[in-house]
Amino acid sequence: MTAKQDFKLEATVEPKEVPKRVAFIKKETSALVEEEEEDLVMSYPDLLWRLLIGFEILVVVLAVTSLLVDAPLEELANPQHTPNPAKAPWYFLGLQELLHLFPPLVAGVLIPTLVVIALVVIPYFDINIKRDGLWQKDARATFVRLTAFVVLFSVVLSFFEAVAIIVPTLLVYAFMVLPYFSKKETGFVGRLARLSLAEWIMSWFVLVAVTLTMIGILFRGPGWEWTWPWQGIY
């Protein structure tokens, strides 16, 4: 003999009837990082020996090159004759090119200061523990913000006719948005999709620095005017 029972399901949103749970997190509690299985290589001897071999090969190549090819040295310095153009050492030519594009206060003080501050702040501003790609979270909003920033940045640079910065910026932007339109997860596009924002910013910085330096080395002639390398400068 079985008894018939009626069950009644009730739902309530009364605050007093909703269980509450409180979690206490101490300051020294570290963020939870999911462990991933990765191929590990010991730094010694695997990495160290490869670095030593590469270093020795580089030394040999430089030694042979210095024996076979003369350095492009100019004549002795003449204090009564200033060369035209007067170029800084190659590692400062990027900064000298900035001085040509922007006012001295902007190129010599403001931009280097902002670059140093950015290198310090960006790792804390973009905390990406899981190394998520740029487009893995809210891709549409990311695309809108990125496009708006690039357009505004390019417009500001256009007032200074800074083509040497606009072109690398648009090139990096094109590679950044390629995974957004392609939707591929493998191959070259897949590798681009896995790059984080910090990696893209660093890539842009390196590309702009190399572009400005190469322009200063190869394409600046008398009066710091644009001159092709084959026009007798070298």
C-alpha positions, -999 to 999 in steps of 0.1 A, spaced: 0 0 0 14 33 -10 4 67 1 -1 94 -24 19 125 -17 17 159 -33 50 178 -37 49 215 -41 79 234 -54 82 270 -43 108 296 -53 114 327 -34 137 357 -37 133 369 -2 167 381 11 162 363 45 157 329 28 186 331 4 218 315 18 248 337 19 284 327 16 314 350 24 349 343 12 379 360 29 409 366 6 441 377 22 465 401 6 491 375 2 467 352 -16 481 348 -52 459 345 -83 449 310 -93 467 299 -124 456 268 -142 485 244 -147 491 235 -183 512 206 -196 540 221 -216 572 207 -230 600 217 -207 637 221 -216 664 224 -190 684 256 -191 715 236 -185 729 221 -205 704 224 -234 699 261 -236 733 272 -222 753 252 -248 732 265 -276 738 301 -265 775 295 -262 777 279 -297 757 308 -312 779 333 -294 811 317 -308 796 316 -343 788 353 -341 823 361 -329 839 342 -358 816 359 -383 824 393 -370 861 386 -369 862 373 -405 840 403 -417 864 428 -400 894 412 -418 878 412 -452 857 444 -452 870 478 -442 848 498 -419 832 529 -437 853 554 -418 854 590 -429 883 614 -429 897 629 -398 874 654 -381 879 690 -391 867 714 -364 863 741 -390 840 721 -412 807 706 -400 795 677 -421 761 680 -437 741 662 -425 754 660 -390 741 626 -379 741 611 -344 753 576 -338 730 550 -354 714 541 -321 703 577 -317 691 583 -352 656 573 -344 654 600 -318 670 625 -343 643 616 -368 617 623 -341 633 657 -336 628 663 -373 591 654 -371 581 669 -339 590 700 -318 621 695 -296 601 695 -264 578 667 -277 604 646 -294 632 650 -268 613 651 -236 576 641 -238 578 611 -261 608 594 -244 591 600 -210 558 585 -221 576 555 -236 594 548 -203 561 552 -183 543 530 -208 569 502 -204 564 503 -167 526 506 -166 515 483 -194 525 451 -176 503 461 -147 475 476 -168 470 446 -190 471 417 -165 468 386 -187 477 356 -166 463 330 -190 480 347 -220 446 352 -238 447 365 -273 435 400 -281 403 388 -297 393 361 -272 371 384 -251 344 407 -265 359 408 -300 335 434 -314 340 459 -286 378 454 -289 376 460 -327 357 493 -322 380 506 -295 411 496 -314 399 511 -347 389 544 -330 422 547 -313 442 540 -345 422 565 -365 426 592 -339 463 585 -335 468 586 -372 449 619 -376 471 635 -349 503 622 -365 491 635 -399 492 671 -386 530 666 -381 533 647 -414 548 618 -395 545 593 -423 573 572 -408 551 565 -378 517 563 -396 528 536 -420 541 511 -393 510 519 -372 486 510 -400 507 479 -409 505 466 -373 468 474 -372 462 454 -404 479 424 -389 460 429 -356 425 429 -372 433 400 -396 423 373 -371 390 393 -364 379 390 -400 395 357 -409 382 336 -379 409 310 -386 425 293 -356 454 276 -373 484 286 -394 497 322 -395 464 338 -387 460 315 -357 494 326 -343 483 362 -347 451 355 -329 470 342 -299 491 373 -294 481 395 -265 477 432 -264 511 437 -247 528 417 -274 511 438 -301 522 471 -284 558 458 -281 557 448 -318 545 482 -328 572 499 -307 600 478 -322 587 484 -358 585 521 -353 619 523 -337 635 503 -365 617 523 -392 629 557 -378 664 544 -374 667 530 -409 653 563 -423 679 582 -404 707 559 -417 698 555 -453 674 582 -464 686 615 -449 709 637 -468 721 673 -467 698 695 -447 681 664 -434 662 662 -466 648 629 -480 675 614 -502 678 580 -518 708 560 -508 721 557 -545 722 595 -550 759 597 -539 756 601 -502 776 570 -495 
